[in-house]
């Protein structure tokens, strides 16, 4: 499981931004397509919202890799 840290002073990160920060995608457009295609899970459930807010402890799974949001 890989950790993705929130920016200092922020309480959440949007799903598309988190995917870019984790190196899963190189652009927001790439993230949009993967999310809309149902290839991304948030806390074990498929989520099709690129703007989904992720908070500390949320887990994102893509292609068998899991990322956890940390402060």
C-alpha positions as CSV (number, residue, x, y, z in Angstrom):
1,X,0.0,0.0,0.0
2,X,1.4,3.4,-1.0
3,X,0.7,6.6,0.9
4,X,-0.3,9.9,-0.7
5,X,0.0,12.8,1.6
6,X,-2.4,15.7,1.8
7,X,-1.0,19.2,1.4
8,X,-0.2,21.0,4.6
9,X,-3.3,22.7,5.9
10,X,-5.7,20.8,3.6
11,X,-8.3,18.4,4.8
12,X,-9.1,16.6,1.5
13,X,-7.8,16.0,-2.0
14,X,-10.0,15.3,-5.1
15,X,-9.7,11.9,-6.6
16,X,-8.3,13.1,-10.0
17,X,-5.7,15.2,-8.2
18,X,-4.7,12.3,-6.0
19,X,-4.3,10.0,-9.0
20,X,-1.9,12.6,-10.5
21,X,0.0,13.0,-7.3
22,X,0.4,9.3,-6.8
23,X,1.8,8.9,-10.4
24,X,-1.1,6.8,-11.6
25,X,-1.8,9.2,-14.4
26,X,0.1,12.1,-16.0
27,X,-2.9,14.3,-16.6
28,X,-6.4,15.1,-15.3
29,X,-7.9,14.0,-18.6
30,X,-6.3,10.5,-18.2
31,X,-7.8,10.3,-14.7
32,X,-11.2,11.4,-15.9
33,X,-11.3,8.6,-18.5
34,X,-10.2,5.9,-16.0
35,X,-12.6,7.0,-13.4
36,X,-15.6,7.3,-15.8
37,X,-14.7,3.8,-17.2
38,X,-15.2,2.4,-13.6
39,X,-11.6,1.3,-13.3
40,X,-11.0,3.1,-10.0
41,X,-12.3,2.1,-6.6
42,X,-12.6,4.3,-3.5
43,X,-12.8,2.4,-0.2
44,X,-13.7,-0.8,-2.1
45,X,-16.5,0.7,-4.2
46,X,-16.3,1.9,-7.9
47,X,-16.7,5.7,-7.9
48,X,-17.2,7.6,-11.2
49,X,-16.7,11.1,-9.7
50,X,-13.4,12.7,-10.6
51,X,-14.1,15.4,-8.0
52,X,-14.8,12.9,-5.2
53,X,-13.2,14.3,-2.1
54,X,-10.8,12.0,-0.3
55,X,-10.0,12.4,3.3
56,X,-7.3,10.9,5.6
57,X,-7.7,7.1,5.6
58,X,-9.5,6.8,2.3
59,X,-8.1,4.1,0.0
60,X,-8.0,4.2,-3.8
61,X,-7.4,1.0,-5.8
62,X,-6.4,0.9,-9.4
63,X,-5.1,-2.1,-11.3
64,X,-4.5,-4.1,-8.1
65,X,-2.5,-1.3,-6.4
66,X,-3.9,0.5,-3.3
67,X,-3.1,4.0,-2.2
68,X,-4.1,5.5,1.1
69,X,-4.5,9.2,1.9
70,X,-2.5,10.4,4.8
71,X,-1.9,13.7,6.6
